[in-house]
Structure formats: structure tokens, C-alpha cells
Amino acid sequence: MRNTNVRPSLLQLLLAAFLLCWATVASAQDWTYRARPGDTLWDLGARYLKADVPWQRLQAHNQIDDPYRLAPGQNLRFPISWLRVQPAPARVLAMRGHAEASDPVNGTRPLQAGMLLTIGSRVQTGDDASVTLGFADDSRLQLRENSQLQLDQLSSYGATGMVDTRIRLQRGRSSSQVTPARGPASRYIITAPTATSSVRGTLFRVNAGDENSPASTEVVEGHVQVGNQGGQRVIDAGHATLVRATGTAPTQQQKLSAPPALLESQLRLQPLPLLAAWQPVDGATRYRVEIVLAAAPDVQLFAREVSAPQIQIDTLPPGQLRLLVRAVDADGVEGLDAERDFSVPEGLPAPLTLAPTHGQTLHQLQPRFEWAKVADATGTVLQVADNPAFVQPLIEQTSRSQQLRISHPLAAGGYFWRVASLDAQGAPGRYGQALPLQLSDAPLATPLQSDTVHKGQLTLRWPADGDAGHYRVQIARDADFSRLLLDRQTDAPEVSLKRPWRGGNLHVRVQSIADDGYAGMFSTPQQIQLSCRLCYGLGAGALLLLAL
């Protein structure tokens, strides 16, 4: 983590003076409380006032004659400087990837959901990480990847609901959803290296800027005041302002890019992988795609920047999710979001696949697939496609067992297959990994071994096929097997022939037959030559053929 113990810059000194002036104005203001039935001054003093401020001063400040009788609905004024102030740690609500927090007491430690961060804590995110922080007034901040911030002030004014939150974004990007102010002392201020953004009740993004892009503040909802020593501007919803160099005033507000138009014909949100495409946006150099929780958009589950107007997302956690897509211009300013809510079902886990193996080449065009059984699954759905995204599966079949042969042959070529378990209602769970597969229509080379023993017996052997229940052996004089000398089925990967044909060349081929009756392709024909020791003349050969 970089050392940030440097001397204050002119901007920081001016900011401190600005905040001190603000605090002075706030201290001169009063927080107003509306009395409820049963309220008394001493009870209200004990609840809201500092320990060294007696309730009698509250009575005098509000010119109350009878402290024992407060009319319901009566407004009581509490000077801000009298109110009890207490620490209000930020809480880590959600995180993705690796992030760290450091402070003088605990040092550096990995962030975890639920962790409390106190004043002075520094938070830093990794390459593919985000952190959502929650503050005492329910305001939230999302810190994006490769970002760093410092929590300078985290205080609340007792039970008033007013919270003072001040943050320094030292590097990277943040997005804030800020709760409307609950009194004159409520603050939410983010300081970047070149400007300060102060807001209440709005949704906005801040970019700290770097050597490739200027600092920027992008307002999605509400209004944000952005300023530095060069000047102040109020930025409206749907607009952004830039600070291109230290000491220069924020630019005139500019409109944010419109939301990209999602292409419905190329949008598939379920089942995974998610596929999305959109119309290019004028002026966009890239696009940012995020997946967030629909009920809590500041909780980020996926984020990526792409140059082309399309994306594929392979895995997502189950739940009610939201797809966000926005354009990014040459200055790094991000536009408004295109949004689409969708659901990823919990579902059963994907079955473990058994066969074919990853990238296996099968010399058959109607293969059989096998997988393990998932507990509570009532069946399995198999998909085969010519692309790993499964945009339009070529095969989609269900099975009640742990194996399935596809219903019709496919052309030779490359394919992908995946399976998902079916629950008791017949709904598919999560699909497993898309596995590559090659189908070939070329005959399989099956090496034959021949043994000749006494009395002219010939034995042919070949490698066993683990999927085969039977084998079919054909022998012919001609290479096209139009006139067969032998056509026999056997259970073992061998065949023995007594008193075979007269000597010369014979052609042999073998076909594997699966236990479900599916017959594969014949192997590449091979030649064997019978020696004269096996010759028994034409008459003996004819008798043997008749016997066969």
C-alpha cells in the first residue's frame, strides 16, 4: 500500500477551511425535534445532549415556562454544538474479490463482510474486486476495482439521525447512494485529488482521475456540488463535470451518454451463460457491464469493461439480479445505465460428467453421453451445440437414467455438450461446464492380431472397446465387402476360425455394438494373408463356407 503521509496540499488546506466554515455555520444552527406525548425535558436532555449540557439550558433556549408539560407537536430547538456526538463506524456490507483495510491500531488485514471500519481506516481493492460500505444513516458507497479511499470522519449526532461522513477517494472510482439529510448537521462529502463533491439524497459516481483520464463527477439522481480552489459548480442529474488538472475549475456540466439500446434478439438471460448485445453508442470507446443485486444495486456481483457492444457471462450466483450496461467515452466518463432484471434459479447442482471426456474424438456420429446422479434429481437434460454459448442447441433431450444416446446423428465436426439435473417439478438446475467434443466419420483403425495354430485354426484379436457389448466381424475377398466370406457376431474381442479358406489375401473389419444396440462404424479394413500351410483346396473351402 502506498505511503500517503505527505504534507497537506493547497487544495487540502482550502478544503479544511471550507469544512471549518461549514461546521461553524452548522454549529450556529439548531436541530428541531417535535415533542411526542409523554416527553419531558430531562428525558430529551439525557437522550440527545452532551453530558456537560444540563437540560435546564435546553429549557432556557426554548423559553419553556413549565418543563413538566410539553405539548405534543411542540417544536424544540437543539443547538448543534450541544448534541451528543459519537463514533459511527462504517460496515462492510458486501464484497467481491480481494480487498484490504488498514488502520494504525489493527494494521493491514483482508476485508470481510460484516467488518466494522473506524475513522482513519484505509480501504484498497484489487484488480477484480469491489466493496460496498454502509454508513450510520443507511447511505452506501461502492468502491470499485483498483481503488483506494480513506475514511476521514464517521460520526453521528446521537439518536437524531444526523450523520457526518467525510471520505477521501485517493485512487480509482466510487459510486454513492446517499440518504436525504435529516438535519442541518448531516453531511456526505467525498474529496478526490482535484475536487470535492458534497451531496445529500442523491446517486452519483466519482472518478479520482489518473494519467489517462481526468477526474470526474457523474450525477445519476439529484444534485451534487463540486468544487475546488478554482470554483464551484452544482451538477444536475444526468450530467457530469470534469477537472482536467489540479487547480483548474470544474468544467461546465455535460450530458451523460444515453443508455445503450439492448438488442432483444441477442439477449439471453437464462439459462447461463448470459448473452447480451446492444446498439453502439456514439462517442463511446468502451462499455461497462455490471451484474448487481436487483434489491441492492450497490452490491456488485460482476463487472467488466468491453470494447465490443456484446458480452457473455458464464457463471453467476443464484438470485434476483440486474444487468447494467453503460457507455464510457474517451475521458472515462460513464453514461446512464441500460437495465434489465432477471432471475438465476438456485436449482440442483450440475452432474459430474463421465463420458465422453474433455476434447475426446469419437468415431461415431450418434454418441452416447454419461454422467453421475445428483441427489434428489429426477432426471437430466442434455444439450449439444456447435458453440460454447449454446445460443441455439442442436440437441436437447432428457433422460431418467445416467446415460443418453442422442436421437439422431450429427455431421462430423466440433461440438460442445453440457448437462443439468431436473428437480421434482422438472425444472433444470445449473448447467455444468461446456465440454468440447469432436465427432469423426473416419473409420477407426483397429489393429488386428492373427494367430495360426495346429490343424489350420486362425484366431483374430483386436483391442476391446469399453462401450461395446458385442462385436461384428466381417471377412471378404474383396476390399468393398460386397461378397462376404464371414459375417459373425461375438461377445469377446476375438474370433477363431477352423479350417479357413484357401490361402491368399483376405479383408477384415470389425464393428462395435453397444449394449443399447447402437452399432458404430466399421473399423478401417485390414488385410491378412493366409499361408499355403492353411490351404485345403477349393473343395474343402466350399465345404467350410457351407458350414459357416
N, C-alpha and C positions, 0 to 999 in steps of 0.2 A: 504494500500500500504506500502511496507516495506521501512524502512529508509535506504537510500543509502549514507548518509553523513558520509563517513568513510575516514580515511587517505589514501592517494594515495599509491597503492602497487608498488613494484619494476617494475612490468610489465607496469603499467600506466606511471611511470616516464620515462621508456625506450621508451614507445610509444610516449610520449610528445617530447622527444629528437629527435626521428625519424621523427616526423612530423615537428618539427622546422627545422631540417636539410633539409627536403624536401621543406619546404616553402622558405628556403634560396636559394636553387638551383632554385626553380621556380621563385623567385624574380629576379634572375640574368638572366633569360631567357626573351625572347621577344615574344609577341603575334604579329602575322603577319596579316596585313589587305591588301587586294588587291583593289587598287583605282578603282572607278567607274566614268563614265562621270559625270561632274558637281561637284565632290568632291573638297573641299578646306580644308586647314589645320585647319583653325579656326572652320569650321563646325565639322570636325572629332574630334578636341580637345574638343569642347563643348559636343559631344556625348559620348566620351569614357574616357576622362581624369578626374582626381580628380579636384576639384575646385581650389586647390592651385598649380596646374601644368599648366603653360601657354602653349599655342600651339607653342610658339617660341622654347621651349625646344624639342618639337617633330620635329621641322624643323631642329634644330642642330643635334639631334640624328640620323636623316636620311640623313643629309648632302644635304639638298634641297636648291638649289640656288634661285629658283623662287617659292615662296609659292603660287602664284596666278595660277600656271599652273602645275597640276598633270596629268601625262599621264595615261589614262585608262589602268589598268592592272599592274601598278607600285606597287611593294610591299613596304608597310610602316611597320616599326617595332615599337611596343609599349612596353616599359618595363612593366613587370607585376606590379611592385610597383607603377607605375603611374596611373594604371587603376582605375576607379571608382568602389568601392565595395559597394554593397547594400544588405540588408536582402532579403532572398528568402524563404518565408515560405513554408512548405510542406502542401499539401492539402489532405484531406480525400476523396478519390475517391469512395470508396465503403466499406461497412462493413456488417458483418453477426454476429448476436448475440449481446451480451453486451460487450462494451469496454469503457474505461475511459481515459481521458487525464488530466494531472496536470501540472501546472507551478506556479512560485512564484506570478504572478500577478492575475491569474484567479482562482487559487486553483484547486480542482478536479471537473470534470464535465463529463457527458456522452458524448461520441463521437457521432457526426452526420455527415452524408455525406455532403461534401462541406465545412466543418470546416477547418480553417487555423491553423497550428501549428507552433510556432516560436521556435527559439533557446532556449534550456533548457527545452522544453516540454518532459514529460514522458508519454508513451502510454502503457496501460496494457489491455490485453484481458482476457475474461472469459473462462469457460470450453468448450463451443461450440461456439467459436467466431473467426472471422478473420477480419483484417483491411488492406485495400490497400491504401498506401500513394503515392502521386505523387510529384515529385520534379521539380525544375525550368527547368531542361534540358530534361524533359519527362522521366527520369528514374523512375522506380516504385519499391516499396517494399511491399511485402505481409507479414504481421505479423500473425503468426498462433495462435492457441488456447493456453491459459495459458502461454503467453509470455509477456515480458516487454522490452522496449527499451527506450533509451534516445537520443534526437536529440541534438548533441553537436555543430554542425556547419552547417548552412544553408545560404550560401552566393552566390551571382552571381557577375560576373565582368561586370556590366553594360549591354550593348547590344551586348557583344562579344559572348554570348552563353556558356561561360565557367562558370561552377558551382562547388562550393566546398561543398560537402556533407559528413559529418562525423557522424556516428551513433554508439552508444554503445548498443549491444544486451546483456541485463543483465540476461535474462532468456528465455528459450523456443527456438523457431525456426523462421527463416525468409527465404523468397525467394526473390531474386532481379533480375530484368531485367534492365540492365544498358545501357544507351545511349553511343555510342562511344564518345571518348574525342574530344572536339572542340578546344583544345589549350593546352599549357603546364601547365596552372593552373587548369585544370579540374581534380577533384578528386572525388572518391567514395570509402569511407573507412568504414568498419564495424569492430568494436572491440568487441570481445567476452571475457569472463573472462580469457581465456588462450591463445588466439591468435588473430591476426589482419589479415583481408582479404582486400586487396586493388585491385581494378579492374577498367577496362574501357571497355565498349562494350561487355558484357557477360551476361549469365544467370547462376546463382549459388544459392545454399542454404547453410545456416549456422545454426548449432545446437550449442547452448551455452553450452550444456552438463549439467549433474546433477549426483546424486549419482548412477543412474542406467545406464548411458551411457556416453562415453567420448564426448568431443567437436569434431565437425567435420565440414569440408567444402566440399561440393559436387558440382562439376562443370558440368553443362549440356552443355553449349556452351562457347567457348572462352577459356581464361586462367585467372587464379587467383593466385596472390602472397599471400602466407600465411606465417606469421612469428611471432616469439616472441623472448625472450632473448636467447632461446635455439638454434635458427637457422631460416633459411628462405627456403621456397620451392615454386616453380612455379608448379601449378597443372593444368593439361591439361583437355580438355573436355572429359567427360565420366569417370572421375576418382574422387577420394576423398582422403583426408588426415585426420588423427585423431591426437588429442592432449589428451593423456590419463591422464596427471597430470600436475599441474602447474609447470612451469619451464622446462618441457621436450619439446624437439623439435618436430615439426610436423613429423608424420611418412612418410615413402616413399609412394608415391601415389599408390592407389589400384583401380582396375576397379570397376565401379558401376555395380550392378546386371542388367542383361538384362531385357528388357520389358517383362512382362508376356504375354503369348500367350492366347488371348481371345478365348473362345470356341463359335464358331458361332452357334452351335446347341442349346446353352443355353443362347444366347444373345437376349434380347428383350428390345429395347429402347423406343418403343411406341406401344400401349398406356401404360400409367403408371398403376401399379408400374413397374419401370425399373428393369430388371433382368439381371445379368451378372455373368459369371463364367469364370475361366481361369485355365490354367495348373499350378500346383505348381512349384515354382522356388527353385532350390537347394540353401540351406543356408538361406532361408527366414524363419523368425519366425512369421511374420505377414505381412499384406499388407495394404497399404494406398490407399483409394479410394476417389477421389475428382470429383466434378462436377463444371466446370468453364464456363464462357462465352467464346464461340469459338473465338470471335473477341478480347477478352481481357482476356487471361488465368490467369492473376494475380487477377482477380475478382472471388473470390471463393463463390459458392452458397451452396455447401455441402461438408463435409469432415468427414470421419470415418475410423478408423483402425479396421480390422477384422482379426481373426486368420485363418478362413477357406477361401479357394480360391473361394468365391462367395459372392454375396450381393444382397439385394432387397432394392430399394429406392422408397418409397410410393408417395411422393409429390415433385414436382419441379416447379419453376416458368416457364412461357412460354418464348420461345426464341430459338435462335440458341446456343446450348450448346455443351460441350465437356466432355466426360468421360475420366478420367485419373486413371490408376491403376499402382502401382509400389510396388516392394518388399522391405521389411525392414529386415535387418539382425540383429544378436544378439547385435551388437554395436549400433544399432539405425540408421545405415547408410541407406539412401533411394536410390533406384536404378533409372534406367531410366523408363520413362512412356510408357505404352501402351495407345494409344489414339484412340478415336472413336467419331466423330462428329455426332450429331443428333439434331432433332428439336422437341420441345414441342409446339404444337399449342396453340394460345390464346383461341380459342373456346368459346362456351357458358358455363356458369356455370352449375354445376351438379344440377339436380332437387332435391327438398326435397322429401324424401320417406315417404309414408303414411302407407302402409301395404305390407307384414307382418312387425311387429315391430322387434326390435333388439333381436335376440335369440329366437323368438317365435317358438313354436312347433305346426305344422299344421297336423291334422289327415286327410290328403289327399295327394295324390302323383302327382297331377297336379294342383298346386296352382295358384292363381291369384295375381298379383302384382299391386300396385297403387302408384302414385307419383303426385307431383304438377307440374303445367305447368310453364315453363320458358319463359319469354318474348322473342319474335322473334324466338322461336323454332318451327320447322315444324314437329317434331316427336321426338321419344325417342327410344334408343336402350337399350335393357335389356340383361344382361349377367348373367348366373348362372354357378358356377364352384364348384368343390369339394375341392378347396384350395383357400386361400385368395389372392394368387398372380395371379390367373386367367391365368395360363400358357396355358391351353387348355380349354376354356369354353365349358361346356356341352350343354348349351343353349345360342343362340344369336339370338334374334328376335327384330324386330322393330314394333312400333305402332304409329299411328297418334293420338291416344287418350291418356288419362292419366291412362290407365289400360291395362293389358295384361295377359291372361292366357297362360301358356306355351303350346307348340304344342303337347307334348307327356308326359306321366307320367315318373317320375323318381323313382328309387329304394328308399326305406326307408333309411334314414341316414342324415348326416350333410352336409350342403351346404352353399355357400356364394352367395350373389346376389348384383348387382350394376347397376346403370342406368346412361346414358349420353344423353344430348339433341342433336338433329340434327339441323344444321343450314339450310339456304335456299338452299345450294348446296348439302345437305345430308351428310355433314361431321360431325362426332361426336365431341362434345366438351369434357370437362373434366369429367371423371367418378367420381361419388361420392364414399363415404366410402363403403368398402366391409362389408355387414351386414350378420351376421351368421343366419342360418335358419335350423330348424330340421323338417324333414318330417317323419311321422309315419304311418304305415299301421295298427296300432292297432285301433279297433273301439273306438269311443269317448263315454265315459259314460255320458248318458243324463238322469238325474234324472226325473222321471215321477211322477206326482201328479194325483190322481184319486178322483173324487167326485161322490157320488151316491145321487140322489135326488128322488123326488116323481115320481111315475109311472115308476120306473125302468130305468131312464135315467142314463147313465155313461158318464162322461166327463174326458178326459185325457189332461193334460197340461205338457209342457216342456219348458226349457229356450229358449228364442228367439236367433236366430243366425243372427247377424247384416248383414252378407253377403247373407243371404238366401232371395229369392223372394217367394219361395214356400217350402212346406214340404210334404213328402210322409210318410204315416203311414201304417204299416203292422201289422196285428194281426193274430196269428195262435195258434192252439192247441199244435203243435209240436215245439221243440226248433230249428229245422233246417228250419222252414218256408217253408216246401215243400207243405203243404196244407193250403192255406191262407183262413182265415175267412173274412178278410178285407184287401183291398189294395186301399187306398184313398189318393188323393192329396188335400191339403188345403193351404190357404194363411196365416192363423194365426197359431201360435204355440199351437194349441189345436184342439181337435176333440170331438164331442158329439155324442153318440150313444143311440138311443131309443130302448127299448125292446131288449137288447143284449141277448147273448146266455145263455144257461143254465149254472148254477154255476159250479165252478171248476177253474182250473188254465189256464190262457191264457198267451201267449208270445207276447210281443210288442217291436217293434223297429221303429226308426224314421230316415229319410234321409233328409238332407238339399239340396235344389236345388237352385243354384244361378240364378240371373236374366239373365245370358247369357246361361242358360240351363245346366250348368255343374252340375252333380249330385255327391255329395260327398259320403263317405262311410256311411253305416247304423250304427246307434249307437249300443252299446252293448245291446243285447236283455235283457229285464226285464220281470219279472213275475208279474201278478196281479191275485188276487183270487176273484172271484165273490161269494158273499154270497147267501144263499138259498132264501133270500128275492127277488133276481133278477131272480129266476128260473121260467120259464114259460112252462116247459115241452118240450119234443122233437118236438112236432108238432109246437108249437109257434116258436121254434128256427129255424125249417126248413123254415117256412114262412118268418121269418126275413132274412134268408140267400138269399131266392129268391128275396126279396125286394131289398136287397143290390146289 
